[in-house]
Amino acid sequence: MNKISQKAKLGENVTVGDFTVIQDGVEIGDNVIIGNNVVIHQGSKIGSNIRIDDNTVIGKQPMKAVTSAVSDDKLQPPCEISDGCLIGANTVIYAGCKIGEKCLVADQASIRENVEIGDKTIIGRAVAVENHCSIGSYCKLETNVYITAYSEVEDHCFIAPGVTTSNDNFAGRSEERYDHFKGVTVKEGGRIGAGATILPGKVIEEDGFVAAGSVVTKDVESKKIVAGTPAKEFGNVPEDQLLENQ
């Protein structure tokens, strides 16, 4: 049995699975497939030609822990998902999130409030994108990537499985930390290999490349490869791999 609000607007050819909840003010475009046990929260805007798989939650309002340093308790605007997206099973996409056209958000991913994602980007299985982040277009964030709050990933970036980013150089201690929170910045064409760790505030410049397993403690220069723990310059990105030559 479904619970679909009479104040929701559903377009043509919308298929809704069993035990799904669609709340007041939700707008859904044409040719949308919604799975079983899905919850679409109040006011969420879902475009056309979208698939949302089982047990997914769209437009959830955030929670604020008493000790949270980067969250607030403001009511967020409705979630917006643009045309042509595929949303996997058991994903949670918060209110205050905007997702561009033809993106794929894979199973078990979590995308927080105050996040914008460009067009044709892949958010892989079990990826977590925290609040106050920007992810560009044509990016790939692969399985189990963690993007910390206050991070920016520009267009055409590749982030391999198991990459971890951080935003707190004080590791949760001292009042001073509240003035210095900063995630990572990956500029256009930047790439990060599997299992790498990027420390707070570090910048990977255009076409920079971080080798697998590295720990990045300094900014990465444009078109340079860094490797190791701590990461050190290893060489130049091959010409045939530069974004301009793709």
C-alpha positions, 0 to 999 in steps of 0.5 A: 500500500502506498501513501501518495499525497493529494498535494503531490504532482505526478507527471505522465507515465510514473510507476510507483512500487509498493509501500512508497511514501510521496509527501506534500508538494512533491513534483515528479516529471514524466516517465519516472520509475519509483521502486518499493519502500521509497520515501520522497519528502515534502517539496522534493522536485524530481525531473523526468526520465528518472529511476529511483530504486528500492528503499531510497530516501529523497529530501531528508532534513538533516540532523544536528548533533549537539557537538557538531562543528559543521552542521546547523539546524536550519530547515533546508530547501527541497531536494532537486534531482534533474532529468535523466538521473539514476538513483540506486537502492538504499541511498539517502539524498538530503534536502538542500541538495541539487543534482544535475542531469543524467547523473548516476547515484549508486546503491548506498550512497549518501549526499548531504545538504548544501551540496551541488552536483553537476551533469553526467557525474557518477557518485559510486556505491557507498560514496559519502558526500558531506555538507557544503560541498560542490561536485562538478560535471563529468566526474567519477567518484568510485566505491567508498569515496569519502568527501568531507564537508567544505570540499570542492571537486571541479569538472572531469575529476576522477577519484578512485575507490577508498579515497579519504578526505579530511577537514579538521587539522585539530582532530576535534580538539581546541576552540581554534578549530572552528575558525579553520575548517576546510575540506579539499579542493580538486581542480579540473581534471585532477585525479586521485588513486585508490586508497589515498588520503588528502589532509585538510585544506589541500589543493590538487591543481588542474590535471594533478595526479595523486598515486594510490595509497599516498598521504597528501600533506601539501598542495599538488602542482598542476600536471604533476604526479605525487606519490608516497607517505607523505606524498612527494613529487614523482614526475609529470603527468604524461602528455597523452593523459592530460585533459586537453588531449582527451 
